[in-house]
């Protein structure tokens, strides 16, 4: 279970990293593109962090008889 | 109980309608194929954003990997539209294999992708008509009126993929109640049980 979680988390972390890099890059954009680009990048990063939280907070739901 | 893998190409499976097979014995393989397409597409988006954010390329020159050799893959709206359409159809066709929590998350991904597909349909419509909205020199989608294209479509792909991944997580590790209603071989609990059973028989 943790192997699957780790693989999924790695993907989410790539998205978070890219969003941070995009945030820095967007500084060169004119307003209001700067604000809108940063808004969607921030939501992307937060959503990816949320995804990590969801899959790691999910308890093992298998029956222990397995 | 026979595993779904063993029923993959059984006479019973062959006599089922395609959608039943895709959501039953073929669900696992269909999801592997669907995931491969999604990851390939993500690879191109990641390469494109890396080219812009890290390498400092101009956005029009950042065409991912395949786009460097086949620029039409990036510049042609039809390619983007077809991918969005394949995603919507895939989400819809494979939904019945999911149960419980995984089905909820899968349908969240479906509805977001449905809107993403509408946005691409709008772009493709402007190409077909030969006129862009608001007199723009390039085709525009609704959200693109406010957000630059590269960031917007990375955002769309992110908010579609996250519920899809969460859905797959719950599908791989279903609750016992959910597992009773699954007709596919995707559950890793089931595989683990089969493996342990086989090990006990050999012991």
Boltz contact constraints between the chains, C-beta under 6 A:
constraints:
  - contact:
      token1: [A, 1]
      token2: [B, 173]
      max_distance: 6.0
  - contact:
      token1: [A, 8]
      token2: [B, 165]
      max_distance: 6.0
  - contact:
      token1: [A, 15]
      token2: [B, 158]
      max_distance: 6.0
  - contact:
      token1: [A, 18]
      token2: [B, 49]
      max_distance: 6.0
  - contact:
      token1: [A, 21]
      token2: [B, 53]
      max_distance: 6.0
  - contact:
      token1: [A, 22]
      token2: [B, 53]
      max_distance: 6.0
  - contact:
      token1: [A, 25]
      token2: [B, 53]
      max_distance: 6.0
  - contact:
      token1: [A, 33]
      token2: [B, 148]
      max_distance: 6.0
  - contact:
      token1: [A, 36]
      token2: [B, 146]
      max_distance: 6.0
  - contact:
      token1: [A, 36]
      token2: [B, 147]
      max_distance: 6.0
  - contact:
      token1: [A, 37]
      token2: [B, 148]
      max_distance: 6.0
  - contact:
      token1: [A, 37]
      token2: [B, 151]
      max_distance: 6.0
  - contact:
      token1: [A, 40]
      token2: [B, 147]
      max_distance: 6.0
  - contact:
      token1: [A, 40]
      token2: [B, 151]
      max_distance: 6.0
  - contact:
      token1: [A, 40]
      token2: [B, 155]
      max_distance: 6.0
  - contact:
      token1: [A, 41]
      token2: [B, 151]
      max_distance: 6.0
  - contact:
      token1: [A, 44]
      token2: [B, 155]
      max_distance: 6.0
  - contact:
      token1: [A, 44]
      token2: [B, 158]
      max_distance: 6.0
  - contact:
      token1: [A, 47]
      token2: [B, 159]
      max_distance: 6.0
  - contact:
      token1: [A, 47]
      token2: [B, 162]
      max_distance: 6.0
  - contact:
      token1: [A, 51]
      token2: [B, 162]
      max_distance: 6.0
  - contact:
      token1: [A, 51]
      token2: [B, 166]
      max_distance: 6.0
  - contact:
      token1: [A, 54]
      token2: [B, 166]
      max_distance: 6.0
  - contact:
      token1: [A, 55]
      token2: [B, 169]
      max_distance: 6.0
  - contact:
      token1: [A, 61]
      token2: [B, 175]
      max_distance: 6.0
  - contact:
      token1: [A, 62]
      token2: [B, 189]
      max_distance: 6.0
  - contact:
      token1: [A, 63]
      token2: [B, 176]
      max_distance: 6.0
  - contact:
      token1: [A, 66]
      token2: [B, 189]
      max_distance: 6.0
  - contact:
      token1: [A, 66]
      token2: [B, 192]
      max_distance: 6.0
  - contact:
      token1: [A, 66]
      token2: [B, 193]
      max_distance: 6.0
